[in-house]
């Protein structure tokens, strides 16, 4: 394994830069942290981490090469992802004004199931073309074709765990009561702002 240490370090650095940059994953974790609270955001973060396995799986199966050679197939994937982000954006834009921030925080914390939060995080990452492009370049350009599949699977496990830990950390920070109160004072304006961000991300994904 030590002979692949240099390759692993390059992958780890590239992955951190990718996961730390703002995108759909960050937007949805921020939204759930403020609207639904820590537990929901942590399950959303776990879903985002699980979504990494989708990208790793199709790369290991060689689908990444097919996607990179087929603009039509990749465009179809982009449109599906854009539609999903746009749907969530429209839902956020329809948010109503909060008359009582404290009551709103307490009510929001019991609205959504853990499974729904997990599924949302999973779908956002699995349908994220930014992640697709990252893994396409990673497995076709940065990882040596001669690297054993077991080592590549280890890379995938590391990236899924690192993604989960990073967004779980953000969930803990963003779901602090004082942070949630700050955002809930703006209430529906915060929700609508997130909706605009998601719609802009949807447009960016398609373009």
N, C-alpha and C positions, 0 to 999 in steps of 0.2 A: 504493500500500500504506500510505503514511503516514496517509491519511485513516481507516484502520481501526485505527490504533495504540491509541486509547483502548479500543476493543472488545477488542483482543487482550490488553491489559494486565489488563482485568477477567477475561477468560477464564483467563489465566495464573495470576492470584492465586487464583481460585476452584478451578482444577485443582490447584494446589499444596496448598491446604488439604484438598481431597478426598483426594488421593493420600497425604498425610502422616498422615491420621487412621487409627487402627487398624481393620483389617477383614480379610476373607478373604485378600486379596493379601499383606498384611504377615504374617499367620499362616503362610501356606504358604512364603514366602521365609525366615522365621525357622526353620521346621521343616527345610527343605532345607539351609539353611546349617549347622545344627548336626548333622543326621544324615548328610548326604551330602558336605558340603564346598563349597569356593568355586566350583569349576567347575560343579557341578550347580546351585548357587544362581544363578549368573550365567545359565545357560540357562533356569532357571525365571523369572528376571527378564525375560529376552528374550521369553519366552512371554507374560508379563503385559503387556509393551509391545505385542506383536502383537495381544493381545485387544482393545486399544483400537480397532483398526481395524474390529472387528465392530460396536462401538457407533457409531462415526463413519459406517460404511457404511449402516446402517439409518436413521440420522438423515438422511443426505443423500438417501436413496431415499424418504423420507417415511414410513417404517415407524414412526418415533418418534411421529408424529401418530396413527397407527392404534393403537399400544400405549396412548397416553395416553387414547384414547377408548374402549378396549375393556378393561374390568376383567377379563373372563373370560380373555382372551388373556394379559394381564399376570400373572394369578394362576397360569395354567399354567406360565408362564416361572418364576415364583417357586418353584413346587413342584419343578420340574426342578432348579433351582439348589440348593434346600434338600436334595434327595435326594443330590446330588453331594457337598455339604459334609458331610452326615451319613455318607456312605459313607467319606470320608477320615477322619472323626472316629473311626468304629468301627475302621478299620484301625490308627489310632494308639493306640487304647485297648488293642489286643491286643499291644502291644509287650512283649517279655520283658526281664527284668532283665539288665543288663550286668555280667559278672563281672570284666572287664578293660577300663576306659575307653580306654586307649591302643590296645589291639587292636580295640576296637569302632570307634574313629575311623578306623583304617586300613582295616578291613573295609568300613565304610559308604561309604568314598570310591570303591569300585570296584563297587558293587552296581548302580547305575541308569545307563541309557544317557542320552546328551545329548538324544536325541529325546524320550524319555519325560519328562525334566525340562521340556523346551520345551513339550510337549503339556500337562503338568499346569498349568504357569503360564498357558498360553493358555486352558484350559478354566475355571480358577478365575476369571479376569478376565472372560471372555466370558459366563459364567453368573452373574456377580455383579450382583444386583439393585440394590445400592448404586450401582454404576457406571451401570446402566441409568437409574436415577432421576436421577443427575447429568446424564447426556447428554440425557435427555428435557427437563429444565429448561433446560439450556444451549442446545439448538437450538430450543426452542419459546419461550423467554422472554428469554434474554440475547443471542442472536445475531439481528441485524436480518434479517428475511426478504429484504430487498433486497441483503444482502451477497452478492457474487458467489460462485458455487460453488467457483471456484478458490481464493478466500480461505478459505472454509470448509474445504476440503481441506488447506490450509496449517495451519489451526488443528488439524486432526486429526493431521497429521504431527508438529506440535510437541508435542501432548499425548502421543502414543505415544513419542516420543523422550525427553521429560521423565520419563515413567513408567519407562521402561527405565533411564535414568541414575540415578534416585532409588533404585530397588530394587537396581540393581547396586552402588551405594554401600553400601547396607545389607548386601548379600551379602558384600562385602569386609570390612566391620567385624565382622559376626556370625560369619564363618567363620574368624576368627583363631584359631590353635591354643589360646591361653589361654581364649578365650571358649568354644570347643567343649569343652575339658576341664572347664570349670566346669559346663556343662550336662550333659556325659556322666557326671559324678560322680553326678548324680541319675538318669541313665540312663533307665530305663523310666518313672520318675515324670515326667520332662520330657515324654516322648512322650505319656503319658496325659493330662498337663495340656493339651498342644496338642490332643489328641483331644477333651477336654471343651470347650475354646474353640471348636473347629470345630463341635461339636454345638450349642453355644449360639448360634453364628452361624447355623447351619441353622435353628434354631427362630426366631431373630430375623428371618431372611429371610422365612420363611413367615408370621409374624405381622405 
